Amino acid sequence: MVQFIDGDCALEPGWLDAGAAALAADPGIGIVTGWRTETAPEATLYNAMAEWEWHRPPGDIAACGGDMMLRAAQFDALGGFDGAIICSEDEDLCLRMRAAGLRVHRLPRAMTRHDIAMTRLDQWWRRSVRAGHGFAEVGDRHPGHFAGERRRVRLWGMALPIGAILGGIALGPALPSAVALLYGASWARSARRLRGEGQPARRAAGLAALLTLSKLPNAQGMITYRLRRLRRREMRLIEYKCARLGRTAIGAYSRPAFRAILALIERVTGRAEMSERSRRDGRRRLDAGARAAILDRVSALEPQTKAPGPEKAGPDQRTEQTPEPVQPDSTTRALRAAVLGNEEVLLPQLHDLWGSLRRVPVDEAALESNLVITASRRDPAHAAFDLLRTRLLQALDEHGWKRVAITSPTRGCGKTFTAANLAIALSRYENRRTVLLDLDMRAPGLAEVLGLTAPGPISDWMRGVTSSGTQLQRVGQNLLGIGGLAVGLNDRAETYPAELLQDPKAGMVLDQMQEELAPDAVLFDLPPALNHDDVTAFRDRYDCVLMVVGGGRNSAEQIREAVRRIGDDKPILGMVLNRAEEERATGTG
């Protein structure tokens, strides 16, 4: 197997195993891919546009981008990537794979994290120009592909603008005004569609504007390709992540710059030889000397012998014992196999996602304002949460549990307040990891209590659209002693939360998160048990329950009914009685 990945991407943990398993299970699949996510989708509108572009339905597809896995033998049989194509060469490879009778398949799981790093309009324009170039160039080689895109570009990027200009010159402002109305109608239609997909109104309006305007740079790219072909000019790279340079400067200096960078890399690494396939697709292979050096380092990781075992000879017999050779462990064997190119052995997952989670600063003033008293520990009441923490950990360790549901009979009891304080109290243990998830998707409030910003809707993560590395954030360094805590926050309500919580896909996402992060405790801030059926729908996903009761709010009958709905097989670890004055810290929880 061979995995290709763009230079501005990073693989998600577990993807290599999942992709290889899919190819091994179905010989009819030629290329397997997954979902790509942006590392900072909220940073700019252009980043949000890229995030929207990556989210496409799973299953058999026509083509995919540069992040893909396929069999090395089939890649060689197809001749690899076509180096003459400057854009969409990955789509060309997919189309040739399908023409050979094999399928391109997208798995419903995260594959890579991408950093588009786009902050300026001219970057977006050049990226759209490049896309138009690819529409025309790949469309020439595969006439049925990109047919709809080319048709829309000819209409919205060529015919209507030219018609408006000529009509304005000949007939006055009537025709340009009519064309402007058509563009407005197209924008409104796109915005409605994006709103229907769950985009917030403001973002939907911005994305729709980019979609409508993109036909103009797309047209520039298509025209550039045609002119280059007519003049028999070389197809030059169109790069959008470069510095702000003029068109002539980019055209004149980009290729020499890339050659100089590659030469410098070769000089530093001492590996100047590349195979013919590596020359075509720009990906390096280790030469024999480099492989030998790496294998020597792998061998040095383990002792070559182990201590001799106990003597088996009799008391009057003297035997000379020799050390026994040590058999390499599975990790060492896999490393050696990977260096030697053995495709049958997969590398174990050595990456710990916990260490690469995005760090978020601690806002002590916000925590104190929201009565998260376990943060500063100035309020003597924090001792009650320390006691609750200790008893909780004892119960989890005794029974082998990890997942704790935190709920209440009704709203206003302080369950979110309790979840936040308990999570921070747990995080003070040096060698323990705690994950706190805001799964009250009807009225999310954990982000506000903690004084943090949610990276997006947690429902996308529960559906497998975004990865744990994107949705979860880790508390950064601080002077309060808050350590091993990761939070999954939510920035909007979900229309069908109970159905989502009961969906098997949500269970798979939680299982994958637990495998990737290896937490000691996972706290779920869930909706009230009596208001909706979310806690009941989610009952297969947690081990035990912490019930938060509002002082003066809940009757004994309400508490009994809440416990009955949860079920006898889900242990209630305890009842937390909250005082009335603590309600203001809980928001809607």
C-alpha positions in Angstrom: 0.0 0.0 0.0 1.1 3.6 -0.5 -0.5 6.6 1.1 -0.3 10.0 -0.6 -0.8 13.2 1.4 -0.5 16.9 0.5 2.3 18.8 2.1 0.0 21.0 4.1 -1.9 18.1 5.7 -1.3 15.8 8.6 -2.7 12.2 8.9 -5.4 11.5 11.5 -4.5 8.7 14.0 -5.9 5.4 12.9 -6.4 6.3 9.3 -3.6 4.1 7.9 -5.1 1.0 9.5 -8.6 1.9 8.3 -7.6 2.6 4.8 -5.4 -0.5 4.5 -8.3 -2.7 5.9 -10.7 -1.3 3.3 -8.4 -2.1 0.4 -7.7 -5.5 1.8 -11.4 -6.3 2.3 -12.5 -5.2 -1.2 -10.3 -6.0 -4.2 -12.7 -3.9 -6.4 -11.6 -0.7 -4.6 -8.6 0.9 -6.4 -8.3 4.1 -4.3 -9.6 4.7 -0.8 -9.9 8.2 0.8 -11.7 9.8 3.8 -12.7 13.1 5.1 -10.3 16.1 5.3 -10.9 18.8 7.9 -9.4 22.2 8.4 -7.2 22.9 11.5 -8.7 26.4 11.9 -12.1 26.6 10.0 -13.2 29.6 12.0 -10.1 31.7 11.4 -11.3 33.3 8.1 -14.1 33.0 5.6 -11.7 31.3 3.1 -10.9 28.6 5.7 -14.6 28.1 6.3 -15.1 27.7 2.5 -12.3 25.0 2.4 -13.9 23.2 5.4 -17.3 23.2 3.5 -15.6 21.9 0.3 -14.1 18.9 2.1 -17.3 17.6 3.6 -18.8 15.3 1.0 -20.9 12.1 1.3 -19.1 8.7 1.8 -19.3 5.8 -0.6 -18.2 5.3 -4.2 -17.2 8.6 -5.8 -16.0 9.9 -9.2 -12.6 11.2 -7.9 -10.8 12.6 -4.9 -8.1 15.0 -3.9 -4.4 14.3 -3.3 -4.9 12.5 0.1 -5.5 8.9 -0.9 -4.3 5.3 -0.4 -3.9 2.7 -3.1 -1.9 -0.4 -4.0 1.6 0.4 -5.1 1.4 -2.2 -8.0 -1.7 -0.5 -9.4 -0.2 2.9 -9.1 2.8 1.7 -11.1 0.6 0.0 -13.7 -1.2 3.3 -14.3 2.1 5.2 -14.7 1.6 7.2 -11.5 0.6 10.9 -11.6 0.9 12.7 -14.8 3.6 15.3 -14.3 2.3 17.4 -17.2 -0.9 18.3 -15.4 -0.4 21.3 -13.1 -3.7 21.0 -11.2 -6.2 18.2 -10.5 -3.6 15.5 -11.4 -5.1 13.5 -8.5 -8.5 13.6 -10.2 -6.9 12.4 -13.4 -5.3 9.4 -11.6 -8.7 8.6 -10.1 -10.4 8.7 -13.5 -7.7 6.4 -15.0 -8.2 4.0 -12.1 -11.9 3.9 -12.8 -11.3 3.4 -16.5 -9.2 0.3 -15.5 -12.4 -1.1 -13.8 -11.7 -0.2 -10.2 -13.6 2.0 -7.8 -12.7 5.1 -5.9 -14.3 4.9 -2.4 -14.6 7.4 0.4 -14.8 6.0 4.0 -17.0 7.8 6.5 -14.1 8.8 8.8 -11.5 11.5 9.2 -8.4 11.0 7.2 -6.3 14.2 7.3 -6.2 17.7 8.9 -5.4 20.5 6.4 -4.1 24.0 7.0 -5.2 26.1 4.1 -3.7 29.2 5.8 -5.7 31.6 3.6 -6.0 35.2 4.8 -6.2 37.3 1.7 -8.6 37.8 -1.3 -5.8 37.4 -3.8 -4.9 34.0 -2.4 -8.5 32.9 -2.8 -8.6 34.3 -6.3 -5.4 32.5 -7.4 -6.7 29.2 -5.9 -9.9 29.6 -7.9 -7.9 30.4 -11.1 -6.0 27.2 -10.5 -9.3 25.3 -10.1 -10.5 26.7 -13.5 -7.3 25.6 -15.1 -7.8 22.1 -13.8 -11.5 22.1 -15.1 -10.2 22.7 -18.6 -7.0 20.6 -18.6 -8.5 17.5 -17.0 -11.8 18.1 -18.9 -9.8 17.8 -22.2 -8.4 14.4 -21.2 -11.7 13.1 -19.7 -14.5 15.0 -21.5 -17.3 13.8 -19.2 -15.5 15.0 -16.1 -16.0 18.6 -14.8 -18.6 19.0 -17.5 -21.1 20.8 -15.1 -18.3 23.0 -13.7 -17.2 24.1 -17.1 -20.7 24.8 -18.2 -21.4 27.0 -15.2 -18.1 28.8 -15.7 -18.9 29.6 -19.3 -22.3 31.0 -18.3 -21.6 32.8 -15.1 -17.9 33.6 -15.6 -17.9 34.4 -19.4 -21.2 34.8 -21.2 -23.1 36.9 -18.6 -20.2 39.3 -17.7 -19.3 39.8 -21.4 -23.0 40.2 -22.3 -23.4 42.8 -19.6 -20.5 44.9 -20.7 -21.4 44.8 -24.4 -25.1 45.3 -23.6 -24.2 48.3 -21.4 -22.2 49.9 -24.2 -24.9 49.3 -26.8 -28.2 49.5 -24.9 -27.5 51.3 -21.7 -27.8 50.2 -18.0 -30.9 47.9 -18.5 -29.0 44.8 -19.4 -26.2 45.1 -16.8 -28.9 45.6 -14.2 -30.7 42.5 -15.3 -27.4 40.5 -15.1 -26.8 41.9 -11.6 -30.2 40.6 -10.6 -29.3 37.2 -11.9 -26.2 37.1 -9.8 -28.2 38.2 -6.8 -30.7 35.4 -7.4 -27.8 32.9 -7.7 -26.3 34.2 -4.4 -29.6 33.9 -2.6 -30.2 30.4 -3.9 -26.7 29.3 -2.7 -27.2 31.0 0.7 -30.5 29.1 1.2 -28.9 25.8 0.3 -26.1 26.4 2.7 -28.5 27.4 5.5 -30.3 24.1 4.8 -27.0 22.3 5.4 -26.7 23.9 8.9 -24.5 26.8 8.2 -25.1 29.9 10.3 -26.8 32.8 8.5 -23.8 35.1 8.3 -21.4 32.4 7.2 -23.8 31.1 4.7 -24.1 34.6 3.1 -20.3 34.9 2.9 -19.8 31.4 1.5 -22.5 32.0 -1.1 -20.8 35.2 -2.2 -17.5 33.3 -2.7 -19.3 30.6 -4.6 -21.0 33.1 -6.9 -17.9 35.2 -7.5 -15.6 32.1 -8.0 -16.9 31.7 -11.6 -14.8 34.8 -12.6 -11.4 33.5 -11.5 -12.4 30.0 -12.7 -13.0 31.6 -16.2 -9.6 33.2 -16.0 -8.0 29.8 -15.3 -9.9 28.1 -18.2 -8.9 30.9 -20.6 -5.3 30.8 -19.4 -5.2 27.0 -20.2 -6.6 27.6 -23.7 -4.1 30.4 -24.5 -1.2 28.3 -23.3 -2.3 25.4 -25.5 -2.8 27.6 -28.6 0.7 29.2 -28.1 2.2 25.8 -27.1 3.5 27.3 -23.9 4.6 25.3 -20.9 1.9 24.7 -18.3 3.3 26.5 -15.2 2.3 26.1 -11.6 -0.4 28.4 -10.1 0.5 28.8 -6.5 -1.7 30.5 -3.9 0.3 30.1 -0.8 3.2 32.3 -2.0 4.0 35.9 -1.0 2.0 38.8 -2.6 3.8 39.0 -5.9 2.8 40.1 -9.4 1.8 37.6 -12.0 5.1 38.0 -13.9 7.2 37.6 -10.8 5.4 34.5 -9.8 5.7 33.0 -13.3 9.3 33.8 -13.6 10.6 32.9 -10.2 8.4 30.1 -8.7 9.9 27.1 -10.5 13.6 28.2 -9.9 12.7 28.8 -6.3 11.2 25.3 -5.9 14.2 23.8 -7.6 16.6 25.6 -5.3 14.6 24.4 -2.2 14.7 20.8 -3.4 18.4 21.0 -4.1 19.0 22.4 -0.6 17.0 19.5 0.9 19.0 17.0 -1.1 22.3 18.5 0.0 21.2 18.5 3.7 19.9 15.0 3.7 22.6 13.5 1.4 20.0 11.6 -0.6 20.1 13.0 -4.1 19.0 9.9 -6.0 15.3 9.5 -6.7 13.5 6.8 -8.6 11.6 7.5 -11.8 8.3 7.4 -10.1 9.5 9.7 -7.4 10.6 12.2 -10.1 7.1 12.2 -11.5 5.1 12.7 -8.3 7.7 14.6 -6.2 7.7 12.0 -3.4 11.1 10.7 -2.0 12.3 7.2 -1.4 15.1 6.2 0.9 18.3 5.0 -0.7 20.2 1.9 0.6 22.5 3.9 2.8 19.7 5.7 4.5 17.8 2.5 5.1 20.9 0.9 6.7 21.4 3.8 9.0 17.8 3.7 10.2 18.0 0.0 10.7 21.2 0.4 12.8 19.3 2.9 15.0 16.3 0.6 15.4 18.7 -2.2 16.5 20.2 0.0 19.1 16.9 0.5 20.7 16.8 -2.9 22.3 19.4 -5.0 24.1 20.8 -7.9 22.0 20.7 -10.5 24.8 18.7 -11.2 27.9 19.8 -12.6 31.3 20.2 -16.4 31.5 17.4 -18.4 32.9 17.5 -20.5 36.1 19.9 -23.5 36.1 18.3 -26.9 35.2 21.4 -29.0 36.0 21.7 -31.1 39.2 23.6 -29.9 42.2 26.8 -31.9 41.3 26.8 -30.7 37.7 28.3 -27.5 36.6 26.8 -25.9 33.5 28.0 -22.8 31.7 25.0 -20.6 30.9 25.1 -18.3 27.9 22.9 -15.3 27.4 19.9 -15.9 25.1 19.3 -13.6 22.1 16.3 -11.3 22.5 13.6 -11.6 19.9 12.6 -8.1 18.7 9.2 -6.9 19.8 6.3 -6.1 17.4 7.1 -2.4 17.2 10.7 -3.1 16.2 9.7 -5.7 13.7 7.1 -3.3 12.2 9.7 -0.5 12.0 12.1 -2.7 10.2 9.5 -4.0 7.8 8.4 -0.4 7.0 12.0 0.7 6.3 12.6 -2.4 4.1 9.3 -1.9 2.2 7.4 -4.9 3.4 3.8 -4.0 2.5 2.3 -6.9 4.6 3.3 -5.3 7.9 1.6 -2.1 9.1 3.3 0.2 11.5 1.6 0.4 14.9 0.0 3.6 16.0 2.8 5.5 17.7 1.2 8.9 17.7 -0.4 10.2 20.9 -3.2 12.6 19.9 -3.4 14.0 23.4 -0.1 15.8 23.1 -1.1 17.4 19.7 -4.5 18.7 20.8 -4.9 22.5 20.4 -4.1 24.3 23.7 -6.5 26.9 25.0 -5.7 29.6 27.6 -7.3 29.6 31.0 -9.3 32.7 31.8 -9.2 32.9 35.6 -11.5 35.9 35.8 -14.2 34.1 33.7 -13.9 31.0 35.8 -14.3 32.9 39.0 -17.2 34.9 37.6 -19.0 31.7 36.7 -18.3 30.2 40.1 -15.9 27.5 38.9 -14.6 27.4 42.4 -12.2 24.5 41.9 -10.0 26.7 39.6 -8.6 29.2 42.1 -9.5 27.2 45.2 -10.0 30.4 47.2 -13.6 29.4 48.1 -13.6 26.8 50.9 -16.5 25.1 49.1 -14.0 23.6 46.7 -13.2 20.9 49.3 -16.6 19.4 48.6 -15.7 18.8 45.0 -12.3 17.4 46.0 -14.2 14.8 48.1 -16.6 14.1 45.2 -13.6 13.7 42.9 -11.9 11.2 45.2 -15.0 9.1 45.7 -15.7 9.1 41.9 -12.2 7.9 41.1 -12.4 5.2 43.7 -15.6 3.9 42.1 -14.2 4.1 38.6 -11.0 2.2 39.5 -12.9 -0.4 41.5 -15.3 -1.3 38.7 -13.1 -0.5 35.6 -15.5 2.3 34.5 -14.5 5.3 32.4 -17.6 7.2 31.3 -19.8 9.2 33.7 -23.1 10.8 32.8 -23.9 14.0 34.7 -27.5 15.0 34.6 -30.4 16.4 36.7 -34.1 15.8 37.0 -35.0 19.3 35.5 -33.2 22.4 34.3 -31.7 25.0 36.7 -30.2 22.4 39.1 -26.5 23.2 38.3 -25.4 20.1 36.4 -23.1 22.1 34.1 -21.7 24.0 37.1 -21.0 20.6 38.7 -19.5 19.1 35.6 -17.1 22.0 35.1 -15.9 22.0 38.8 -15.6 18.2 38.9 -13.5 18.1 35.7 -11.1 20.7 36.9 -10.8 19.0 40.3 -10.0 15.7 38.4 -7.4 17.5 36.2 -5.1 18.2 39.2 -4.0 14.6 39.3 -0.7 14.5 37.5 -0.9 11.2 35.7 -4.6 11.2 34.9 -6.4 12.4 31.8 -10.0 13.8 31.9 -12.2 14.6 29.0 -15.3 16.8 29.5 -17.9 16.8 26.7 -20.9 19.2 26.3 -23.6 16.8 25.1 -26.5 18.9 26.2 -27.1 19.7 22.6 -30.5 21.3 23.2 -29.0 24.1 25.3 -25.1 24.0 25.2 -23.6 26.1 28.0 -20.2 24.6 29.0 -18.2 26.9 26.7 -19.6 30.0 28.4 -19.1 28.6 31.9 -15.4 27.8 31.1 -14.9 31.2 29.3 -13.8 29.4 26.1 -14.8 29.4 22.5 -16.2 26.2 20.8 -14.4 25.3 17.6 -17.8 24.3 16.0 -20.9 22.2 16.5 -20.2 19.1 18.5 -22.8 17.3 16.5 -20.4 17.3 13.5 -17.9 15.5 15.6 -20.5 13.0 16.8 -21.5 12.3 13.2 -17.8 11.7 12.3 -17.6 14.7 10.1 -14.9 16.4 12.1 -12.1 14.6 14.0 -11.2 14.5 17.7 -8.1 16.6 16.9 -10.3 19.3 15.5 -13.2 19.3 18.0 -11.4 18.7 21.3 -9.2 21.3 23.0 -6.7 20.9 25.8 -6.3 23.3 28.7 -3.0 25.1 28.2 -0.3 25.9 30.8 -1.6 28.1 33.7 -0.8 29.1 37.2 -3.8 27.4 38.7 -2.5 23.9 38.5 -5.2 22.8 36.0 -3.5 20.0 34.0 -4.8 16.9 32.2 -8.1 18.2 30.9 -9.5 18.2 27.4 -12.9 19.7 26.6 -15.3 19.1 23.7 -17.4 22.2 23.5 -20.5 23.1 21.4 -21.5 26.4 19.8 -25.0 25.7 18.6 -28.2 23.6 19.4 -28.9 20.4 17.5 -32.3 19.7 15.9 -32.3 16.0 16.7 -30.1 15.4 19.7 -31.7 12.2 21.0 -31.5 10.5 17.6 -27.9 11.5 17.2 -26.9 10.3 20.7 -28.5 6.9 20.0 -26.9 6.6 16.5 -24.3 3.8 16.3 -22.0 6.3 14.5 -21.9 8.4 17.7 -20.8 5.3 19.7 -18.1 4.6 17.2 -16.8 8.2 17.5 -16.7 8.0 21.3 -14.9 4.6 21.1 -12.3 6.1 18.7 -11.8 9.1 20.9 -11.2 6.9 23.9 -8.7 4.8 21.9 -6.9 8.0 20.6 -6.7 9.9 23.9 -6.7 7.1 26.5 -8.6 9.2 29.1 -9.0 7.9 32.7 -12.4 9.6 33.0 -14.9 10.9 30.4 -17.6 13.2 31.8 -20.7 13.8 29.7 -22.7 17.0 30.5 -26.2 15.7 29.4 -29.6 17.4 29.3 -32.0 16.9 32.3 -33.5 13.4 32.5 -37.2 14.4 32.7 -37.3 17.1 30.1 -36.3 14.9 27.1 -35.3 11.4 26.2 -31.6 12.2 25.5 -30.3 10.6 28.7 -32.3 7.4 28.0 -31.2 7.4 24.3 -27.6 7.7 25.3 -27.6 5.1 28.1 -25.6 2.5 26.2 -22.7 5.0 26.0 -22.0 5.6 29.7 -21.1 3.4 32.7 -22.6 5.3 35.6 -24.5 8.4 36.5 -24.0 11.4 38.8 -27.4 13.1 39.6 -27.4 16.8 40.4 -30.4 17.9 42.4 -31.4 21.5 42.8 -32.0 22.6 46.4 -35.7 23.6 46.7 -36.3 22.8 43.0 -36.8 19.0 42.7 -39.3 16.9 44.6 -38.7 13.4 45.8 -41.0 12.1 43.0 -39.1 13.9 40.3 -35.8 12.4 41.6 -37.3 8.9 41.7 -38.7 9.3 38.2 -35.4 10.5 36.8 -33.6 7.5 38.3 -36.3 5.1 37.0 -35.9 6.5 33.4 -32.2 5.9 33.6 -32.7 2.3 34.5 -31.6 -0.1 37.3 -28.6 -1.3 35.3 -26.9 2.1 35.3 -25.5 2.7 38.8 -26.1 6.1 40.4 -22.8 7.1 41.9 -24.3 9.8 44.0 -26.7 12.7 44.4 -25.2 16.2 44.4 -27.4 18.7 46.2 -26.8 22.2 44.8 -27.7 25.4 46.6 -30.0 27.9 45.1 -27.3 30.6 44.9 -25.3 28.4 42.6 -27.9 28.4 39.9 -26.7 31.6 38.2 -23.4 29.9 37.3 -25.2 27.2 35.4 -26.7 29.1 32.5 -29.4 26.8 31.2 -28.0 23.7 32.8 
